[in-house]
């Protein structure tokens, strides 16, 4: 993610989530390779561990706040409820 401030506006550049959020993805593709699913959830756990190592708590982790990139990588989103 990158950002810039112009004319009192915050401009954020984030990676495009080609497959949308995890909730919608699960509804569209109910069958998913178990091995790939384990790797996918492991990446989410690594993300949470990274945040905790930085002394951040997300506080709103749910399928709707996990975005999926074109490479099927999960990305945590919506840090509105997060705290230090």
N, C-alpha and C positions, 0 to 999 in steps of 0.2 A: 504494500500500500504506500502511496505517496500523497502528499497534500501541498496546497499552496493557499495563500490568503490574498485575495484581490478585491478591492473596493468593499471592504468589510464583509466579504463572503469567504467561507471556507470551501475550497474545492478539493474533493477527495477522489483519488484514482485508485480503484480496487480491481482485483482480478475478476473477470467475467465468470459467473457460475453457470456454465452451459446446461447443466442438468437440474438447476433450481435447488430447492431445499430438500432435505432428507425425507420429510413427511410426504411430499408430492412424489418423490422418486420411488418410495416404497409402495405407494398406491398404484403407480404405473407398472412397476416391475416387482411383483410379489415374490418371484423366484430369483434368488441371487446366489451364486456360487458361495458355499459356506467358507471356503478358504479365503476368497476375496473379501467376504464380509468380516472375517476375523481381522484381516489386515486393515480394513477400513476403520473398524472400531478402535483398533490399536492406535491409529493415527489420531483419532479424537482424544483418546486418553493421553497421548503424548502432548497434544495441544493444551489440555487442562494442566498437565504437569508443568509445562513451560510457563503458563500463567501463574501458577502457584509459586514457582521458583522466582518469579518476578514480583511476588507479593501481591498478586491480583486475584480477585475472585469474580467469576463471571456472573453467577447467581441467576441465570435464566437459560440453562442448557436444556434444550428440547429439540426434537427433530426439525421444527420450523426454523431454528437458529443455526442449523448446520447446512452450509451450502456445499454443492458438489461441482468441482471444476471439470473441464473437458478431459482431464486425465484421471477422473474418478477419485480425486483427492478431496477430503472433507476440509472445510474452512469454517471456523467458528465465526458467527456474526452476531450483531445486535448486543453491543456492550453497554446499553443504556442503564442496566441495573448493576453493572460491575462496580466493585469497590477496591480500594487499596488496603 
